[in-house]
Structures are given as structure tokens and as C-alpha cells.
Amino acid sequence: MRNYITYEWFTLFTVLGLFAVTVAKYMNTLRFKDFLQVIGRSKYLKIYAKDQKFIDQFDSFLFVNLSLSLSIFIYFAYTTFVTPLSFELIVFLKLLLAVSTILIIKTLLERLIGSLFEMDSLIDDYIFQKTTFKNFSGILFLTANLFLLYTDFNTSIILVIAFTVVCLTNLIGFVSTFKTHQKLINPNFFYFLLYLCALEISPYILLYKVISEYNA
């Protein structure tokens, strides 16, 4: 898989991801430092949730890295565990578009639900926490991609370790969010499960089906 063309394009997209992270750090160095410590400390979530905006520049640049790094990681994972693929730029760009679109639409739908049920404040806080841990996952994917591209370590092992770490990271975020809003969730647990199935699980199943059918 590491032929010249693949290496060249993935290097370009990885550099773009690194550039986006660098810009985010340059924009607010203190916030970026707190962001990197979000797993062990709740300081970031408590402080910056109060100042969140509908479109936040800091999160937007981290989202660029998330989309690029996640797409590269998915490409490696699909090629390693499902069907070997030769790199095609058009296919990768379509994957990148699909990943970005699903992530954005999920967030917009969540905001819409919050408005419909007059829970804007609660949903905004929930989205901020989820966005934070997703963007942190983007840093993890970026790190994993550097190992996939520029080292001779076993690709399968890197993919499994990275995926496991990302899952644990988001599980920590989920548990943190659940504990924060437990009093509201408990009386409406059935609706909470419906939400998880509709907006947290099904989009990723849809993305997998789109990729599978395209390469069938």
C-alpha cells in the first residue's frame, strides 16, 4: 500500500492536518494546552463550555484535522481488514467528503432536536463535550497515521491499538457526559437509547455501507 503515489498524497493530507492543529494552537495556546489535558482534568470542559459559539474557530481547525486524519485511518483500516485497495485520489476525496458530511449533519441534527424540545442549553453543552473528545480523537488518529505512514511497525497492530485507545477516549467522554446529565437521562432512559441508536450508531453503519457498496 505504501507506493509512491499513496505516500505522496497521504503525506500532503497529513501535513494539512498538522497545519490545522498548529493554527488552532497558535490561535489560543492556553486553550490548546488545556485541551490536551481534557482526559485527566475537567478544567477545559468547565471553562470553555461557557464561551462556546455556533461556529468556533478553534474547534473548526481541529475538525479539519479530525476529518483528514479519520479518513486516512479508515482508508488504512479498510485496506488492511476488508479489501486491499490501490490508492485513488477521487475515492479518497469522496471518503473525506462522506466523513465530514456525516459529522456535520449529526451535529446539526442534534442542535435541531435541542431547539425542537427547547433544550438548547443542555444540547449545546452536550455537543461541546462530544466535540471536544472527537477532536481529541483526531489528534490520536493523526499520531497513528504518522506511525502507519513512516514506520515499519505492523499495520494491523497499529490500527487495533489506535482504535482501542480512541474508543476508550470517547467512552471516557460518554461517561463524563452521562454523569453530568444523569438526573435528566434517568427518567428518559428509553428515549436516550433511541437517541444513541439514531444519531450515534446508525451514521457510522451508514458510512461503512457506503464504502462497502462503492467498492463492491
TIFIVO-392062 format. One record per residue: residue in three letters; x, y, z of N, C-alpha, C, O in turn. Coordinates in steps of 0.1 Angstrom, whole numbers, plus 5000, padded with zeros to 4 digits. Each point is the difference from the previous one (the first is absolute). Layout:
BEGIN
ALAXYZXYZXYZXYZ ...
END
This chain:
BEGIN
MET500849885000499250125000500950135000499550104996 ARG501749895009500850125001500850024987501250025000 ASN498149994989500650034987500350155000499550085009 TYR501249974981500450145000498850105000500050105007 ILE499049874985498850094998499350015013499650115005 THR500149775001499350005013500850085011499450085007 TYR501949904994500850065009499950164998499950075010 GLU500249974978500050144996498750075005500050105006 TRP498949844990498750065003499749995015499550105006 PHE500749795000499849995014500950095008499650065011 THR501649964985500950105006499450144999500050085010 LEU499549964978499350134999498950025009499950105007 PHE499249804994498850015009500450005014499450075008 THR501649854996500550005014500650145003499850055012 VAL501050014979500550135003498950105001500150095009 LEU498949904983498850095002499449995014499650105006 GLY500349774998499449985014500950065010499550065010 LEU501849924989501050065010499950154999500150075011 PHE499749994977499950144999498850055007500150115007 ALA498849824992498750045006500250005015499550095007 VAL501149814999500349995014500950115005499850065010 THR501249974982501050115003499350135000500250095009 VAL498949944982499250124999499150015013500050115006 ALA499449784998499150005012500950045012499650085008 LYS501649864993500950035011500450145000500150075010 TYR500249994978500550134999498950105004500250115005 MET498549864991498950095003499850015015499750115005 ASN500549785002499750015015500949895007499649895002 THR501650155001501049905005499549955014500249885002 LEU499350205006499549965013498949904999500049905007 ARG499050134984498949914998500549874995499549895004 PHE501450114987500549884994500749915010499949885000 LYS500950195009500649925011499049945009500149885004 ASP498850194999499049945009499249894992499649905006 PHE500350124981499349904991500849865001499449905000 LEU501950114999500849885000499949925014500449895000 GLN499150185010499949945013498649965004499749985011 VAL499450024979498649985002499749865006499049995007 ILE501849914990499749875005500249995015499249945007 GLY501850124998500249995015499550115008499949995012 ARG499650124981499550125008498750054993499949994988 SER499250065021498850054994500050164998499050064997 LYS502249995006500250154999499550054986499350104999 TYR501149834990499750054987498550014998499550104995 LEU499849795008498649994998499250115009499050064995 LYS501549965017499350105008500250144996499150095000 ILE502149944995500450144997499450044986499450104999 TYR500949824991499850044986498649974995499650054990 ALA499649875018498649974996499250135001499050024993 LYS501450075016499350125002500150104989499150084997 ASP502049914995500350094990499849944986500450064990 GLN498949835009499949934987499150094991499150065004 LYS501249924983499250074989499549904991500449885000 PHE498650164991499549914990501149954991500149884997 ILE500750214999501249974992501250055007500350125001 ASP500549795005501150035008501349984992500249894995 GLN500650215003501249994991501049905005500549924993 PHE499750075020500949915007499549854996500849924996 ASP498050055007499449874997500049974985500149894996 SER499750224996499949984986501349954994500049914991 PHE501150145013501349954995500349865005500649924993 LEU499050055020500249875005499149904992500449884998 PHE498550174998499049914992500749974986499849894995 VAL500950214999500749974988500949885001500149914992 ASN500750105019500949895003499349875002500449894995 LEU498550115013499249885002499549944988500249884998 SER499350204992499549944988501149944991499849894995 LEU501350185004501149954992500649885006500249904994 SER500150105019500749895007499149885001500549894998 LEU498250135005499149895001499849934986499949884999 SER500150204990499849954987501249914996499949894994 ILE501350165009501249924997500049875008500449904995 PHE499350115018499949885009499049904994500349885000 ILE498550174996499049914995500549934987499849884998 TYR500950204994500649944987501049895003499949894994 PHE501050135016500949905004499349885006500349884997 ALA498750145012499349895006499249924990500049885001 TYR499350194990499249924990501049924991499749884997 THR501450184999500949934991500749885008500349904994 THR499950115019500649905008499149885003500449895000 PHE498450155005499149905005498949954991499349905003 VAL500350184987498949974991500549964986500049884997 THR500350214995500449984987501250094996499950125001 PRO501249824995501250084996499650094988499449964990 LEU501050175011499750104990501250074995500950025008 SER499250014980501050084995499550145001498850034998 PHE502150075006499650135003499450074988500750014989 GLU498250055012499450094990499650135007499250005009 LEU501250114986499850135006498550035000499550055010 ILE499849924979498550035000499349925011499150055006 VAL501249824995499449925010500250065014499150005009 PHE502250044994500350055013499350135003499550025011 LEU500450074978499350125002498549985003499450075008 LYS500049834986498649965002499949955015499050045006 LEU501949894998500049955014500150125010499350005009 LEU501650094988500250125008498750085001499650055010 LEU499849964978498750084999498949935009499350065007 ALA500749804992499049935007500250015015499050025008 VAL502249974997500450015014499650145005499350015010 SER501150094983499750145004498550035001499550065009 THR499849894980498650034999499249935012499250065006 ILE501249824996499349925011500250075014499150025007 LEU502150024995500450075013499250135002499550035010 ILE500550054979499350125000498549995001499350065008 ILE500149854984498549975001499649965013499050045005 LYS501849875002499749955013499950115010499050015008 THR501950094991500050115009498850094998499450055009 LEU500349974978498950094997498749945004499150075005 LEU500749794993498849945005499950005015498850025005 GLU502349975002499950015015499650145004499250015010 ARG501350094983499650145004498550024996499350075008 LEU500249874981498650014996499149945011499050055004 ILE501449835001499349935010499950085013499050015006 GLY502150064997500150085012499050124999499450045009 SER500550014979499150124997498649955001499150075006 LEU500649824988498649954999499549975014498850025003 PHE502049925006499649975013500450105011499949985012 GLU500550144983500350115009501149965010499850035012 MET501249904983501149965009501350064995501149935000 ASP498950184994501250064993501250005009501149964996 SER498850095016501150015009500649865004501249994999 LEU498049915003500449875004500749944988501149945001 ILE498350074987500549944988501350064996501049934996 ASP499150205005501350084997501149955009501149984995 ASP498650005017501049955010500549864996501149965001 TYR497949964996500249864996500949994987500949924999 ILE498750164991500750004988501550055002500949954994 PHE499250155014501450055003500949895006501149984996 GLN498349945013500849895006500349894990501149964999 LYS497950014992500349904990501050054990500949924996 THR499050205000500950064990501450005005500949984993 THR499250055020501450015006500649865000501249994996 PHE498149915007500649865000500249954986500949924997 LYS498350124994500249964986501250074994500849944993 ASN499450195010501250074995501249945007501150004993 PHE498849965019501249945007500349874993501249964998 SER497849974998500149874992500850034987500749924995 GLY499050204999500750044988501550015002500749964991 ILE499750085020501450015004500649865000501149974996 LEU498149945010500449865001500149934987501049934997 PHE498050104994500149944986501250064993500649924992 LEU499750205010501150074993501349935004500949974992 THR499250005021501249935005500149864995501149964996 ALA497849975003500049864995500450014985500749914996 ASN498850184997500350014985501550024998500549954990 LEU500150135019501550024998500749875002501049974993 PHE498649945016500649875002499749924987500849924996 LEU497950084999499749924989500850044987500349924992 LEU499950215007500750054988501549995000500649984990 TYR500050055022501450025000500849905009501250025002 THR498249875002500749905008499749864993499149994992 ASP501749925013499849864995499349915010500049884998 PHE499350185011499349925010498849934993499550054989 ASN500149845016498949924995498750094999499550055010 THR500049964977498850094998498849965008499350085006 SER500449794995498949955007500050035015499050045006 ILE502249955000500250035014499850155003499350035009 ILE501250054982499950155002498550034999499550085008 LEU499849874982498650034998499149955012499250085005 VAL501149805000499249955012500350095012499150035008 ILE502249994995500350085012499450144999499450055010 ALA500750024979499550134998498550005001499450095007 PHE499949814987498550005001499649975015499050065004 THR501749865003499749975014500250135008499150035009 VAL502050044989500250125008498950104997499650075009 VAL500149954978498950104997498749965006499350085005 CYS500449794995498749955006500050035015499050055005 LEU502149935002500150025014499950155003499350045009 THR501350044982499950155002498650054999499550085008 ASN499849874982498650044998499149945011499050065003 LEU501349825002499349945011500150095012499050025007 ILE502250034996500250095011499150124998499450055010 GLY500650014978499250114997498549985002499350085006 PHE500349804990498649965001499649995015498950055004 VAL501949885003499749985015500050145007499250025008 SER501750064988500150145006498750074997499450075009 THR500149924978498850074996498849945008499150075004 PHE500949804996498949935007499950045015498950025005 LYS502249985001500050045015499550145002499350035009 THR501150064981499750145001498550024999499450085007 HIS499949844984498650024997499249885005498949974994 GLN501649965016499349875004498650025005499149924998 LYS500750195009498750035006498950024989498949965002 LEU501550094987499150024989499849884991499049974995 ILE502149955004500049884992499249885006499249944993 ASN500950045020499449895007498549994998499549894997 PRO499750225004498649994998499649984985498949964997 ASN502150074994499749994986501049904993500450024989 PHE499949875018501049914995499749944987500949974992 PHE497849995006499649944987500250094989500549964989 TYR499250175012500250104990501550024997500550034989 PHE500349965022501450014999500649894992500950024992 LEU498649865010500449884991499750024986500849974991 LEU498050085006499650034987500950104993500449994989 TYR500050115019500950104995501349944996500650034990 LEU499949885019501349944997500049924987500950014992 CYS498049925006499949924988499850084988500649984989 ALA498750135012499650084988501250104996500350014988 LEU500450055022500950104997501549965003500950074996 GLU499349835012501349975004500649874993501249994998 ILE497949924999500449874994499749994985500949974992 SER497950065004499649984986500850084990500249954989 PRO500250185014500850074990501349934996500450004989 TYR500349935021501249934997499749874993500849964991 ILE498149985011499649884993499750044985500449934991 LEU499050195008499750054986501350034993500149964988 LEU500950105019501250034993500749874996500649994989 TYR499449905019500649884996499349944988500749944991 LYS498050065009499349954988500350074987500149944990 VAL500050205012500350084988501449954994500149994988 ILE500950005021501349964996500049864994500649974990 SER498749935016499949874996499449994986500549934991 GLU498350135008499350004987500850064989499949964988 TYR500850155015500850074989501149914995500350004988 ASN500249915021501149924995499649854998500949924998 ALA497850065001499549864998500249974985499749894996 
END
